[in-house]
Amino acid sequence: MRLADDPEVAAFRAEFSAFLDVHLPAEAEARERSRSSAHVPDWARRWQRTLFDAGWLLPGQPPEYGGRDATLPQQLAHLEELARRRIYHSFNPQGLGIIAASLITFGTEEQKRRWAVPILRAEITAALGMSEPEAGSDLASLRTRAVLDSDDSDTFTVNGHKIWTSGAHDADVLLAFVRTDPDAPRHRGISALLIPTATEGVVRRPFGSIAAEDDLDFNEVFLTDVRVPRENLVGPLNEGWRVANGSLGHERTLLWLSFAERLEDLVQDAADVGAGQEWYATLLMDLQALRLLGYRQLGPDRDPAELSVLKLLGSEAVQSASLHALEAHSADGLPHPARTGPYHHMNNEAFISSWFERYARSFAGTIAGGTSEIQRNIVAERILGLPR
């Protein structure tokens, strides 16, 4: 598939490019930087609303949700143009790409009006409460409980503990997955609740990451007798597993493109130490393979299971190339903070940080959106047809 040969896609890309030329915030306006994945500076909030109002925030959505009913190839062109200019799509990526998208798919009309649209317009920010200390990436093992006061009650009481909740301390609302039927099989009896973070009983504790002690994005979230109205239930009671799969599905569809962007950055930023090296040639081939396999997913015969192949190839190629770049720079790759790529005020500085930090952050790609182990199971069972 050669997307550049499609005149409709080319015209779509040109229109978006012209919009960016006119409306992109100036560097002087963007001095305040984001502190976490749910902290959106005022200038970035204004910019996200500008995109929403013009239908360029999520082009694949209808106009009332910041889009223009764009086709999948047009959505890819939109993201490629952002990547070409090193523009970060949103400084609240989970709020935009997972939570708001999930509300549009599974939420009531009131939930879309009250929560989804304000998240899309950056009037509020959101965080995703999935992982727990005893569950990790195994959502079916979660222990956070939500109990209705009675069969006809309008209020849940929630108790539990979430961890690795990115941006929770800066978020206005948490989309939390909770167990509402402890007697049901593991993959059933789970529900999704919108929990405002200002609710009594919600305690958020940010902690540093391997990248830096002051890199405060991860959180522990403690929920103690938190009262949540039943109207905040997303989707039917006890069908949160379907909501979760839909949530991650929104994240995975074009997730491979973000890995392609990171590989493109590595090609440029590591050229000084990589030229002529075998690992650098592998990086170039991995990038080309990822793009070609990704373009296959835009055709009418796409197989959703093949997204796991893209996730595996992209995340592990970024990790491998980041390690080689760090090793090639030797001791010079360790000082932190540092800048290893060109600065752009519309980008996320983590992508051009020290070589050590770039490598350390690559592990998130093999975990978020489904671990590499989970992806290998999907490939084995659904593509290769191997027994469980």
C-alpha positions in Angstrom: 0.0 0.0 0.0 1.4 3.4 -1.0 -0.5 6.0 0.9 1.2 8.9 -0.9 -0.4 7.9 -4.1 -4.0 8.5 -2.7 -5.0 12.0 -3.7 -7.6 12.2 -0.8 -5.0 11.3 1.8 -2.5 13.7 0.2 -5.1 16.6 0.3 -6.0 15.7 3.9 -2.3 15.8 4.9 -1.8 19.1 3.1 -4.8 20.7 4.8 -3.6 19.7 8.2 -0.1 20.9 7.4 -1.4 24.3 6.4 -3.4 24.4 9.6 -0.3 23.8 11.7 1.6 26.5 9.8 -1.0 29.0 10.9 -2.0 27.9 14.4 1.0 26.3 16.0 1.9 28.0 19.3 5.2 29.9 19.3 8.1 28.8 21.4 7.8 31.8 23.7 4.3 30.8 24.6 5.3 27.3 25.6 7.8 28.0 28.3 6.0 26.1 31.0 6.7 22.4 30.6 4.5 19.4 31.5 5.4 17.7 34.8 3.5 14.5 34.3 1.2 12.7 31.9 -1.8 14.4 33.4 -0.3 17.9 33.9 -1.2 20.0 30.9 0.2 23.6 31.0 -2.3 26.4 30.1 -0.7 26.9 26.7 -1.1 23.2 25.8 -4.7 23.3 27.0 -5.4 26.2 24.7 -3.7 24.3 21.8 -5.7 21.1 22.4 -8.9 23.1 22.4 -7.8 24.7 19.1 -7.3 21.3 17.6 -10.6 20.1 19.0 -12.6 23.0 17.6 -11.0 22.6 14.2 -11.6 18.8 14.0 -7.9 18.0 14.1 -7.6 16.5 17.6 -8.9 13.0 16.8 -9.8 13.2 13.1 -11.4 9.7 13.2 -14.1 10.8 15.6 -17.2 12.8 14.5 -17.1 16.6 14.8 -18.7 16.7 18.3 -15.7 14.8 19.6 -13.0 16.8 18.0 -12.8 15.0 14.6 -14.0 14.9 11.1 -14.9 11.2 10.5 -11.5 10.6 8.8 -10.6 7.2 7.3 -7.8 5.1 8.9 -5.3 6.1 6.3 -6.2 9.8 6.9 -5.7 9.3 10.6 -2.3 7.8 10.0 -1.4 10.8 7.8 -2.5 13.1 10.7 -0.2 11.3 13.2 2.7 11.2 10.7 2.5 14.9 10.2 2.6 15.5 13.9 5.6 13.2 14.2 7.4 14.8 11.3 7.3 18.1 13.1 8.0 16.4 16.5 4.7 17.6 17.9 3.4 15.7 21.0 -0.2 14.8 20.3 -1.4 15.5 23.8 0.3 16.1 27.2 -2.5 13.9 28.7 -2.1 10.9 26.4 -4.1 8.4 28.4 -6.9 10.8 28.9 -7.1 11.5 25.2 -6.3 8.2 23.6 -7.8 5.7 26.1 -10.2 7.2 28.6 -12.1 9.7 26.4 -12.2 7.2 23.6 -13.6 4.5 25.9 -16.3 6.9 27.1 -17.3 7.6 23.6 -17.6 3.9 22.9 -19.1 2.7 26.2 -20.4 5.7 28.0 -23.8 7.2 28.4 -24.7 10.4 26.6 -24.4 12.2 30.0 -21.0 10.7 30.6 -19.8 11.8 27.2 -21.0 15.3 27.8 -19.8 15.5 31.4 -16.5 13.7 31.1 -15.4 12.8 27.6 -15.8 16.3 26.0 -14.0 18.1 28.8 -11.1 15.7 28.7 -10.9 16.1 24.9 -11.0 19.9 25.3 -8.3 19.7 28.0 -10.6 21.4 30.5 -9.9 18.4 32.9 -7.3 15.6 32.8 -7.7 11.9 33.4 -5.6 8.9 34.6 -6.1 5.2 34.1 -6.4 3.0 37.2 -5.7 -0.6 36.1 -2.5 -2.0 37.7 -2.4 -3.2 41.3 0.5 -4.4 43.6 -0.7 -8.0 43.5 -2.0 -7.9 39.9 0.5 -6.1 37.7 -0.5 -6.5 34.1 -3.0 -9.2 35.0 -6.2 -7.2 35.2 -8.3 -10.3 36.0 -6.4 -10.6 39.4 -7.4 -7.1 40.6 -8.6 -6.9 44.2 -10.0 -3.3 44.5 -13.6 -3.8 45.5 -16.7 -1.7 44.7 -19.8 -2.6 46.7 -23.3 -1.3 46.1 -24.8 -0.4 49.5 -27.9 -2.4 48.5 -29.4 -3.9 45.3 -31.2 -0.7 44.5 -28.5 1.6 45.8 -27.2 4.6 43.7 -23.8 4.5 45.4 -20.7 2.3 45.3 -18.2 2.1 48.2 -14.7 1.5 46.8 -11.7 0.1 48.7 -8.4 -0.8 47.2 -4.9 0.1 46.0 -3.7 1.0 42.5 -0.1 1.4 41.5 1.9 2.7 38.4 -1.1 5.1 37.9 0.6 7.6 35.5 -0.2 11.2 36.3 -2.8 10.5 39.0 -1.6 13.3 41.3 -2.3 15.8 38.5 -5.5 14.2 37.2 -9.0 15.4 37.9 -10.6 12.0 37.3 -9.6 8.3 37.4 -11.0 5.6 35.2 -10.6 2.7 37.7 -11.3 -1.0 37.1 -12.8 -2.6 40.2 -14.2 -5.9 41.2 -18.0 -5.8 41.7 -18.7 -9.5 41.9 -16.1 -11.4 43.9 -17.8 -14.8 43.3 -17.7 -14.5 39.5 -14.9 -16.1 37.3 -11.7 -14.0 37.1 -12.5 -12.3 33.8 -16.1 -11.5 34.9 -17.4 -9.5 37.8 -15.2 -6.5 36.9 -16.6 -3.0 36.4 -15.3 0.4 35.3 -15.9 3.5 37.4 -15.1 7.2 37.0 -13.7 8.4 40.3 -13.1 12.1 40.7 -9.7 12.4 42.4 -10.9 15.1 44.8 -13.4 12.6 46.4 -12.9 11.9 50.1 -10.9 8.8 50.7 -8.7 9.1 47.5 -5.1 9.5 48.4 -2.4 9.8 45.6 1.3 9.4 46.3 3.6 10.1 43.3 7.0 8.4 43.3 10.2 8.7 41.2 11.1 6.3 38.4 14.3 4.6 37.3 14.9 7.6 35.0 15.2 10.1 37.8 14.2 10.5 41.4 12.4 13.7 40.5 10.6 12.1 37.6 7.2 12.2 39.3 4.7 10.5 37.0 4.0 7.1 38.6 1.6 7.1 41.6 0.2 4.8 44.2 -3.5 5.5 44.7 -5.2 4.4 47.9 -9.0 4.2 47.9 -10.6 4.0 51.4 -14.4 4.0 51.7 -14.6 6.1 48.5 -18.3 6.9 47.7 -18.9 6.9 43.9 -22.4 7.5 42.4 -23.7 4.7 40.3 -24.1 7.1 37.4 -20.3 7.0 37.1 -20.4 3.3 36.1 -19.0 3.0 32.5 -20.7 0.3 30.6 -22.9 -2.4 32.2 -22.3 -3.7 35.8 -19.8 -6.6 35.8 -18.7 -6.1 32.2 -15.6 -4.1 32.8 -13.5 -6.7 31.0 -15.1 -5.7 27.8 -14.5 -2.0 28.6 -10.9 -2.7 29.4 -10.3 -4.6 26.1 -11.9 -1.7 24.3 -9.8 0.8 26.2 -6.6 -1.0 25.3 -7.9 -1.5 21.7 -8.1 2.2 21.3 -4.5 2.5 22.4 -3.2 -0.3 20.2 -4.7 0.4 16.8 -2.0 2.9 15.7 0.3 2.3 18.7 2.9 0.9 16.3 3.3 4.4 14.8 4.6 5.8 18.1 7.3 3.1 18.1 8.1 4.0 14.5 8.5 7.6 15.6 10.9 6.6 18.3 12.9 4.5 15.8 13.0 7.5 13.4 14.4 9.6 16.3 17.0 7.0 17.1 18.1 6.9 13.4 18.7 10.6 13.5 20.0 11.1 17.0 22.4 8.1 17.1 23.8 8.5 13.6 27.1 9.9 14.9 27.9 6.6 16.7 25.9 4.2 14.7 27.0 4.7 11.1 28.7 1.6 9.8 27.7 -0.5 12.9 25.6 -3.7 12.5 23.1 -2.6 15.2 22.5 0.6 13.3 21.8 -1.3 10.1 19.3 -3.5 12.1 17.7 -0.3 13.4 17.1 0.9 9.9 15.7 -2.5 8.8 13.4 -2.7 11.9 12.0 0.7 11.1 11.3 -0.2 7.5 9.7 -3.5 8.5 7.6 -1.9 11.1 6.2 0.7 8.7 5.5 -1.8 6.0 3.7 -4.2 8.4 1.8 -1.3 9.9 0.6 -0.1 6.5 -0.8 -3.6 6.0 -3.2 -3.0 8.9 -4.8 -0.1 6.9 -6.2 -2.5 4.3 -9.7 -4.1 4.3 -8.3 -7.6 5.3 -6.4 -6.4 8.5 -6.2 -8.9 11.3 -6.4 -7.3 14.8 -4.2 -10.1 16.2 -1.4 -8.8 14.0 -1.3 -5.7 16.1 0.5 -7.8 18.6 3.3 -8.5 16.1 3.6 -4.7 15.6 3.7 -4.0 19.3 6.4 -6.7 19.9 8.5 -5.6 16.9 8.2 -1.9 17.7 8.7 -1.9 21.4 11.6 -4.3 21.4 13.3 -2.7 18.5 13.2 0.6 20.4 14.6 -1.0 23.5 17.4 -2.8 21.6 18.5 0.3 19.6 18.4 2.5 22.7 20.7 0.1 24.6 23.1 0.0 21.7 23.1 3.8 21.5 23.8 4.0 25.2 26.6 1.5 25.0 28.1 3.2 22.0 28.3 6.5 23.9 29.9 4.7 26.8 30.3 7.0 29.9 29.1 10.0 27.9 25.6 8.4 27.7 25.2 8.3 31.5 25.1 12.0 32.7 21.6 13.2 33.6 20.0 15.4 32.7 21.2 15.7 29.2 19.8 16.4 25.7 20.5 13.9 22.9 18.3 15.3 20.1 17.0 18.5 18.7 14.7 20.5 21.1 11.2 21.4 19.9 8.8 23.2 22.2 5.9 21.1 21.0 7.5 17.8 21.9 8.0 15.8 25.1 11.5 16.3 26.4 11.7 12.7 27.6 12.2 11.7 24.0 15.5 13.7 23.7 16.8 13.1 27.3 20.0 11.4 28.2 20.9 8.1 26.6 20.5 6.4 29.9 17.0 7.8 30.3 16.0 7.0 26.8 17.0 3.4 27.4 15.3 3.2 30.8 12.1 4.6 29.4 12.1 2.0 26.6 10.9 -0.6 29.1 7.5 1.1 29.4 6.9 0.2 25.8 7.3 -3.5 26.5 4.8 -3.3 29.3 2.1 -0.6 28.6 -0.7 -1.7 26.3 -0.1 -5.4 27.1 3.3 -6.8 28.0 5.6 -8.6 25.5 4.7 -11.9 27.2 1.0 -11.3 26.6 1.7 -10.2 23.0 3.7 -13.4 22.4 0.7 -15.5 23.7 -1.6 -13.7 21.3 0.7 -14.3 18.4 1.1 -18.0 19.3 -2.6 -18.7 19.8 -4.3 -16.5 17.3 -1.8 -16.3 14.4 0.3 -19.5 14.7 -2.6 -21.6 16.0 -0.5 -23.1 18.8 -2.2 -24.9 21.7 -2.5 -23.0 25.0 
